[in-house]
């Protein structure tokens, strides 16, 4: 934690050395002591300190300086650090000016020179000022600050990335938070530069990509080794489990994800049916624990990095990335998971990231405090999102095409929703149009039985409907079912092309695709159960088959 600063200014070098000595003797354990002979240099330094999120507790300035008086300096310094205490070092002839400054510029105290002995004439005064400052002091946020428009798709993408990677950050809405404009002014930026990321230490990223932010926050998009035993593509529950078991069992393992660990489960506000957690846990907490476990076993995590293709060359697999880099591995586990279907509706597309979101309930919930929000979808993800949004929204409306939730949602979630007074289930209803100017403002709902339409005010719309596998990028001869899910094991025999591509003397292992040494686990696999626990089990099971494959190759 950074220590707050005591800043002293005096153009007389001998006096400055004396005050510096006394300040360090008494306060160096609780405060950093900074001194300078120039008031103008001091003001320049204050701007840099502000950019780096430093705090100044006390200014101690000489009154008679050549470039400006002490009172003039303290007046300027107060604009940069308004909460810092201000004391003036004065000669006897300057006392009148000091007294006037108490009334005119809220000077806190003046100290006459000389101040010997400091134990009687200096420390008691400063102790009192610093105690008063500490009583009102609230440390500011010192991590990454993200400034932008709340209803900006670019801002939403960055927030979602930071939240998904469990990176602490402070969101500042330029339209509602005065500190946002202050930060822009401090760094000489305008609204045209948004979104802006300001890192701890003051470095500024203007309209950054998630790759740029990831690199600055310590994520690595480049592999460190030339060859791996196991590469896992996708860091959802299945991928994380495979990473933990691969690493713990001595395989040189790398985990690759294009956005953030956790997958869809990582965005769940509460998972209450996961074995061993009777009080439930959030998807973010499950993800954090799994990543920590995997890293403890030496697993390398590559993110944000997107895979574009896989080439199988004998016993080696070459994984090609969007940036042209490559990972070479002996075996692969595909655990890319699924994404929510998008509603085929042009009006909704217009507000994507500006009031319309696919998932993202935990990222954007607080933006809709006191406003009505709508959810489309009747599965567990929709129910978990509704429960989370109900904490801040005035009302949460769940729109489903069926009469109720009984056929699609777990009973424990249905029970919770029924007990939550500001959640309302609207059956046999669909969203047909989104209305608004630069952001979503209203939704047009249609009753599917009567075809009656009505327009309702809506702060946000969160969509959790159906899923599609993230397998479009796979061009290798890997058999998929008609919906794009990857076929594995015995199920491969159902497909006519199976015998054309499988040329091994053995049958495929249970989770193996029709490309030897490439396995699939979790929701991306055809026939998967779509539960966190089953995905974790499949990820662990895949590693046991990886061992068998590696033993024979």
C-alpha positions in Angstrom: 0.0 0.0 0.0 1.3 3.5 -0.9 2.1 5.8 2.0 0.5 9.2 1.8 2.8 12.2 1.3 4.0 15.2 3.3 5.1 17.8 0.8 7.5 20.6 1.9 8.6 23.6 -0.2 11.2 26.2 0.7 13.6 28.1 -1.6 16.3 28.3 1.1 18.3 25.0 0.8 19.4 25.1 4.4 15.9 25.6 5.8 14.6 22.9 3.4 17.3 20.4 4.6 16.4 21.2 8.2 12.6 20.7 7.8 13.3 17.5 5.7 15.4 16.1 8.5 12.8 16.8 11.2 9.9 15.5 9.1 11.7 12.2 8.3 12.8 11.8 11.9 9.2 11.9 13.1 7.0 10.7 10.2 8.9 8.5 7.8 7.2 5.3 9.0 3.7 6.6 8.2 4.3 9.1 5.4 6.6 9.7 2.4 8.5 13.0 2.7 8.9 15.0 -0.5 10.8 18.3 -0.7 11.7 20.9 -3.3 13.0 24.4 -3.6 10.7 25.5 -6.4 7.0 26.1 -6.1 6.5 25.8 -9.8 8.4 22.4 -9.9 6.2 21.4 -7.0 3.0 22.1 -8.9 4.2 20.1 -11.8 5.1 17.2 -9.5 1.6 17.3 -7.9 0.0 16.8 -11.3 2.1 13.7 -11.9 1.3 12.4 -8.4 -2.4 12.8 -9.1 -2.1 10.8 -12.3 -0.4 8.0 -10.3 -3.2 8.0 -7.7 -0.9 9.2 -4.9 -2.4 11.0 -1.8 -0.9 14.2 -0.2 -1.8 14.5 3.4 0.0 17.8 4.2 1.6 20.8 2.4 4.2 22.7 4.3 5.3 25.8 2.4 7.5 28.8 3.0 5.8 32.1 2.5 8.6 34.0 0.8 9.7 32.3 -2.4 10.9 34.0 -5.6 8.4 32.5 -8.2 5.3 32.7 -6.0 4.3 33.2 -2.4 3.5 30.3 -0.1 -0.1 31.4 0.0 -0.3 31.4 -3.8 1.3 28.0 -4.0 -1.1 26.5 -1.4 -4.0 28.0 -3.3 -2.9 26.2 -6.5 -2.1 23.0 -4.6 -5.5 22.9 -3.1 -7.0 22.6 -6.6 -5.1 19.3 -7.2 -5.4 17.8 -3.7 -8.3 19.6 -2.0 -8.3 17.5 1.1 -4.7 17.9 2.0 -3.9 20.0 5.1 -2.1 23.3 4.5 0.5 24.9 6.7 2.7 28.0 6.2 6.3 28.5 7.4 6.6 32.2 8.2 9.0 34.7 9.5 7.8 37.1 12.2 7.1 39.8 9.6 4.8 37.5 7.5 2.4 36.6 10.3 -0.1 39.2 9.1 -0.2 37.6 5.7 -0.6 34.1 7.3 -3.5 35.3 9.4 -5.3 36.7 6.3 -4.6 33.4 4.5 -6.5 31.5 7.2 -9.6 33.4 6.3 -9.1 33.8 2.6 -7.7 30.4 1.4 -8.6 28.2 4.4 -5.0 27.9 5.6 -5.0 25.4 8.4 -2.0 26.7 10.4 1.1 28.8 10.3 4.4 27.9 11.9 6.9 30.6 12.8 10.6 30.2 12.1 12.7 28.9 13.8 10.7 25.9 15.1 13.4 24.6 17.5 12.8 22.5 19.4 10.5 20.6 16.9 9.1 18.4 19.8 7.5 21.6 21.2 7.0 23.9 18.2 6.6 21.6 15.1 5.4 18.1 15.9 2.4 18.9 18.1 1.0 21.2 15.3 1.6 18.7 12.5 0.4 15.7 14.6 -2.9 17.5 15.1 -3.3 18.4 11.4 -2.4 14.8 10.3 -4.7 13.3 12.8 -7.6 15.4 11.4 -6.6 14.4 7.8 -6.5 10.7 8.7 -9.9 10.9 10.3 -11.5 12.0 7.0 -9.1 10.1 4.7 -10.7 7.5 2.5 -8.1 5.8 0.3 -9.0 6.0 -3.4 -9.1 3.1 -5.8 -5.6 2.4 -7.0 -6.1 -0.2 -9.7 -7.2 0.1 -13.3 -9.8 2.8 -14.0 -12.0 2.5 -17.0 -13.7 5.7 -18.3 -16.4 5.5 -20.9 -20.1 5.7 -21.8 -22.3 3.2 -19.9 -24.2 2.4 -23.1 -21.3 1.9 -25.4 -20.6 -1.5 -26.9 -16.8 -0.9 -26.7 -17.0 -0.1 -23.0 -19.2 -3.1 -22.3 -16.7 -5.4 -24.1 -13.9 -4.1 -21.9 -15.9 -4.4 -18.7 -17.0 -7.9 -19.6 -13.4 -8.9 -20.3 -12.0 -7.4 -17.0 -14.8 -9.0 -14.9 -14.4 -12.3 -16.7 -10.7 -12.4 -15.9 -11.4 -11.4 -12.2 -9.4 -8.2 -12.6 -10.3 -5.5 -10.1 -11.2 -2.3 -11.9 -13.2 0.9 -11.3 -15.9 1.9 -13.8 -16.4 5.6 -14.3 -19.4 6.7 -16.4 -18.6 9.9 -18.2 -22.2 11.0 -18.1 -22.8 10.6 -14.4 -19.5 10.5 -12.5 -17.7 13.9 -12.1 -14.5 12.0 -11.3 -14.5 10.7 -14.9 -14.3 14.2 -16.4 -11.6 15.1 -13.8 -9.5 12.2 -15.0 -9.9 13.1 -18.6 -8.9 16.7 -17.9 -5.9 15.6 -15.8 -4.5 13.5 -18.7 -5.5 16.0 -21.5 -8.1 13.7 -23.1 -11.5 14.4 -24.6 -14.7 12.4 -25.0 -13.5 11.4 -28.5 -10.8 9.3 -26.8 -13.3 7.1 -24.9 -13.2 4.4 -23.7 -10.0 5.1 -21.8 -8.2 2.7 -19.4 -5.9 4.4 -16.8 -3.5 1.9 -15.2 -2.1 2.0 -11.7 1.0 4.2 -12.1 -0.7 6.6 -14.5 -0.2 4.9 -17.9 -3.1 5.7 -20.3 -4.6 3.4 -22.9 -6.9 5.2 -25.4 -9.6 3.0 -27.0 -7.7 -0.2 -26.0 -8.4 -3.7 -27.3 -8.9 -6.5 -24.9 -5.5 -7.8 -26.0 -3.8 -4.5 -25.0 -5.4 -4.5 -21.6 -4.7 -8.2 -21.1 -1.0 -7.6 -21.8 -0.8 -4.7 -19.4 -2.6 -6.7 -16.6 -0.1 -9.5 -16.9 -1.9 -11.9 -19.1 0.3 -13.7 -21.7 -0.9 -14.3 -25.3 2.3 -16.1 -26.3 3.4 -19.6 -25.3 6.7 -19.9 -23.5 7.6 -23.5 -24.5 8.2 -25.1 -27.9 6.3 -28.3 -27.2 3.5 -29.3 -24.8 2.1 -32.7 -23.8 -1.4 -31.3 -23.6 -3.1 -28.2 -24.9 -6.6 -27.3 -23.7 -8.7 -24.9 -25.9 -11.4 -23.2 -23.8 -11.2 -22.4 -20.1 -14.7 -23.3 -19.0 -15.3 -25.8 -16.2 -14.3 -28.7 -18.4 -11.1 -27.0 -19.6 -10.2 -25.9 -16.1 -10.7 -29.4 -14.7 -8.6 -30.9 -17.5 -5.9 -28.3 -16.7 -5.9 -29.2 -13.0 -5.7 -32.9 -13.7 -3.2 -32.6 -16.5 -0.9 -30.4 -14.5 -1.2 -32.4 -11.3 -0.4 -35.6 -13.2 2.9 -34.3 -14.6 1.8 -33.4 -18.1 3.3 -30.2 -19.6 -0.1 -28.4 -20.0 -1.2 -25.1 -21.6 -4.7 -23.7 -21.3 -5.8 -21.3 -24.1 -8.9 -19.0 -24.0 -9.9 -16.2 -26.3 -11.6 -14.1 -23.6 -11.7 -15.2 -20.0 -11.7 -18.3 -17.8 -15.0 -19.8 -16.5 -17.1 -19.9 -19.7 -20.8 -19.5 -19.2 -20.5 -20.9 -15.7 -18.1 -18.1 -14.8 -20.8 -15.5 -15.4 -23.3 -17.3 -13.1 -24.1 -15.2 -10.0 -24.9 -18.3 -7.9 -24.4 -22.0 -8.5 -26.3 -23.8 -5.7 -26.3 -27.4 -6.9 -22.5 -28.0 -7.1 -21.3 -30.8 -4.9 -19.5 -29.7 -1.7 -20.9 -26.2 -1.5 -24.2 -26.3 0.4 -24.4 -22.5 0.5 -23.7 -22.2 -3.2 -20.8 -20.3 -4.8 -20.5 -17.8 -7.6 -19.2 -18.7 -11.0 -16.4 -16.2 -10.5 -15.4 -17.9 -7.2 -15.4 -21.3 -8.8 -13.2 -20.0 -11.6 -10.8 -18.2 -9.3 -10.3 -21.4 -7.2 -9.8 -23.5 -10.4 -7.3 -21.1 -12.0 -5.3 -21.0 -8.7 -5.2 -24.8 -8.6 -4.1 -25.1 -12.2 -1.3 -22.5 -11.8 -0.1 -24.3 -8.6 0.4 -27.4 -10.7 2.4 -25.4 -13.3 -0.2 -25.0 -16.0 0.5 -22.2 -18.4 -2.5 -19.9 -19.2 -2.6 -18.2 -22.5 -5.2 -15.4 -22.8 -6.7 -13.5 -24.5 -5.8 -15.6 -27.4 -8.0 -17.0 -30.1 -7.4 -20.2 -32.0 -8.2 -20.1 -35.7 -7.2 -23.6 -36.9 -5.6 -26.9 -35.9 -3.2 -29.0 -38.1 -2.4 -32.6 -37.3 1.1 -33.5 -38.4 1.9 -37.1 -37.3 2.1 -37.3 -33.6 2.2 -33.5 -33.2 -0.7 -31.0 -33.4 -0.1 -27.4 -34.5 -2.5 -24.9 -33.0 -2.6 -21.6 -35.0 -3.6 -18.3 -33.4 -5.1 -15.1 -34.8 -1.8 -13.2 -34.3 0.2 -15.7 -36.3 1.7 -17.5 -33.3 1.6 -21.2 -32.9 1.4 -23.8 -30.1 2.7 -27.4 -30.8 1.4 -30.1 -28.6 1.1 -33.9 -28.5 -2.6 -34.0 -27.5 -5.6 -31.6 -27.4 -8.7 -31.3 -25.3 -11.4 -29.2 -27.0 -13.6 -27.5 -24.3 -14.7 -24.3 -26.1 -18.2 -24.6 -24.7 -21.2 -22.8 -26.1 -22.5 -19.3 -26.6 -26.0 -17.9 -26.3 -28.1 -17.8 -29.5 -28.7 -14.3 -30.7 -32.3 -13.3 -31.4 -32.8 -12.6 -35.1 -34.1 -9.1 -34.7 -32.5 -6.0 -36.3 -33.9 -3.7 -33.6 -32.2 -5.7 -30.8 -28.9 -5.8 -32.8 -28.9 -2.0 -32.9 -28.8 -1.8 -29.1 -26.3 -4.7 -28.5 -24.0 -3.5 -25.7 -26.2 -0.4 -25.2 -29.0 -1.9 -23.2 -29.2 -5.3 -24.8 -26.9 -8.0 -23.5 -26.3 -11.7 -24.0 -25.6 -13.0 -20.5 -23.5 -10.4 -18.7 -26.0 -9.9 -15.8 -23.2 -9.7 -13.2 -21.2 -7.2 -15.2 -24.0 -4.7 -15.9 -26.4 -5.2 -13.0 -25.5 -2.0 -11.1 -26.0 0.1 -14.2 -29.8 -0.5 -13.9 -30.3 0.3 -10.2 -33.9 1.2 -9.6 -34.9 0.5 -13.2 -37.1 -2.3 -14.8 -35.1 -4.9 -16.7 -36.3 -7.8 -18.8 -34.9 -11.3 -19.3 -35.5 -13.6 -22.3 -35.0 -17.3 -21.5 -36.3 -19.9 -19.1 -33.2 -22.0 -18.3 -31.0 -22.0 -15.2 -28.8 -19.3 -16.5 -31.8 -17.0 -16.9 -33.0 -17.8 -13.4 -29.6 -17.1 -11.9 -29.4 -13.9 -13.8 -32.9 -12.8 -12.6 -32.0 -13.5 -9.0 -28.8 -11.4 -9.3 -30.5 -8.5 -11.1 -33.3 -8.4 -8.5 -30.8 -7.0 -6.0 -30.6 -3.7 -7.9 -33.4 -3.5 -10.5 -36.8 -2.2 -9.5 -38.4 -5.1 -11.2 -37.2 -8.1 -13.2 -39.5 -9.6 -15.9 -38.8 -13.0 -17.3 -40.3 -13.5 -20.7 -40.8 -17.1 -21.8 -42.6 -18.7 -24.8 -44.0 -21.5 -22.5 -46.7 -20.8 -20.0 -44.2 -21.1 -17.1 -40.7 -22.2 -16.1 -41.5 -25.7 -14.9 -40.2 -27.5 -18.0 -36.9 -25.7 -18.4 -35.6 -24.5 -15.0 -34.4 -26.4 -11.8 -37.0 -26.4 -9.1 -34.7 -24.7 -6.5 -34.5 -21.7 -8.8 -38.2 -21.6 -9.5 -38.8 -21.7 -5.7 -36.4 -18.8 -5.2 -38.0 -16.7 -8.0 -41.5 -17.3 -6.5 -40.3 -15.9 -3.2 -38.7 -12.8 -4.7 -41.4 -10.1 -4.9 -39.8 -8.0 -7.7 -39.3 -10.9 -10.1 -42.3 -11.5 -12.4 -42.6 -14.4 -14.9 -44.5 -13.5 -18.1 -45.5 -16.6 -19.9 -46.4 -17.1 -23.6 -44.7 -13.8 -24.4 -41.8 -12.8 -26.7 -39.9 -9.6 -27.3 -40.6 -8.4 -30.9 -39.0 -5.0 -31.0 -36.6 -2.7 -29.1 -37.1 1.1 -29.1 -34.8 4.0 -28.1 -32.4 6.6 -29.4 -28.8 5.9 -28.5 -29.7 3.2 -25.9 -32.6 0.9 -25.2 -35.6 2.6 -23.6 -38.6 0.5 -24.3 -39.5 -3.1 -25.5 -42.5 -4.2 -27.5 -43.9 -7.5 -26.1 -46.3 -9.8 -27.9 -48.6 -12.3 -26.3 -48.2 -15.5 -28.4 -51.8 -16.7 -27.8 -53.7 -13.4 -28.5 -51.0 -11.6 -30.6 -51.7 -8.5 -28.6 -48.8 -6.2 -28.4 -47.8 -3.7 -25.7 -44.9 -1.3 -25.1 -43.1 -1.3 -21.8 -40.3 0.8 -20.4 -37.1 -1.2 -20.0 -33.6 -0.2 -18.8 -32.0 -3.3 -20.0 -32.7 -6.6 -21.8 -30.6 -9.7 -20.9 -30.9 -12.7 -23.3 -30.3 -16.3 -22.2 -31.8 -18.4 -25.0 -30.5 -21.7 -26.3 -26.9 -22.4 -27.0 -24.7 -23.1 -30.0 -21.3 -24.7 -29.8 -18.2 -22.7 -30.6 -16.9 -25.0 -33.3 -17.2 -23.0 -36.5 -13.5 -22.4 -36.6 -12.7 -26.2 -36.6 -11.8 -27.2 -40.2 -10.0 -30.4 -39.4 -11.8 -33.7 -40.2 -13.6 -33.7 -36.9 -17.2 -35.0 -37.1 -19.9 -32.7 -35.7 -23.6 -33.3 -35.4 -26.1 -31.2 -37.4 -26.1 -28.5 -34.7 -22.3 -28.3 -34.6 -21.6 -30.3 -31.4 -18.5 -32.5 -31.6 -19.1 -36.3 -31.9 -16.9 -38.5 -29.8 -16.3 -42.2 -28.9 -18.9 -44.8 -29.8 -21.2 -42.1 -31.2 -18.8 -41.6 -34.1 -20.0 -44.9 -35.6 -23.4 -43.3 -36.4 -21.8 -41.2 -39.1 -21.0 -42.4 -42.6 -17.8 -40.5 -42.9 -16.4 -42.0 -39.7 -14.6 -44.9 -41.4 -13.2 -42.6 -44.0 -11.3 -40.5 -41.5 -10.5 -42.9 -38.6 -7.6 -45.1 -39.7 -6.4 -46.5 -36.3 -6.3 -50.2 -35.4 -8.2 -49.4 -32.2 -11.6 -47.8 -31.5 -11.8 -44.2 -30.4 -11.6 -43.6 -26.6 -14.8 -42.4 -25.0 -14.2 -38.7 -25.3 -11.9 -38.9 -28.4 -12.9 -37.2 -31.7 -12.3 -38.9 -35.0 -8.9 -37.2 -35.1 -6.6 -39.3 -32.9 -5.2 -37.5 -29.8 -7.9 -34.7 -30.0 -10.6 -35.0 -27.3 -13.7 -33.1 -26.5 -15.2 -32.4 -23.1 -18.0 -30.3 -21.6 -20.9 -28.6 -23.4 -19.2 -28.5 -26.8 -19.4 -32.4 -27.0 -22.5 -34.0 -28.5 -24.6 -35.6 -25.8 -23.1 -33.6 -22.9 -25.4 -33.1 -19.9 -24.9 -29.2 -19.8 -24.2 -29.2 -16.0 -21.1 -27.7 -14.3 -20.5 -31.0 -12.4 -20.7 -33.1 -15.5 -18.3 -30.7 -17.4 -15.8 -31.0 -14.6 -16.1 -34.7 -14.7 -15.6 -34.9 -18.4 -12.5 -32.6 -18.2 -10.9 -34.9 -15.6 -11.9 -38.0 -17.6 -10.4 -36.6 -20.8 -7.0 -36.4 -19.2 -7.1 -40.1 -18.3 -7.6 -40.9 -22.0 -4.8 -38.4 -22.9 -2.5 -40.5 -20.8 -3.5 -43.6 -22.8 -3.0 -41.9 -26.1 0.4 -40.6 -25.2 1.5 -44.0 -23.9 0.9 -45.5 -27.3 2.4 -42.6 -29.4 
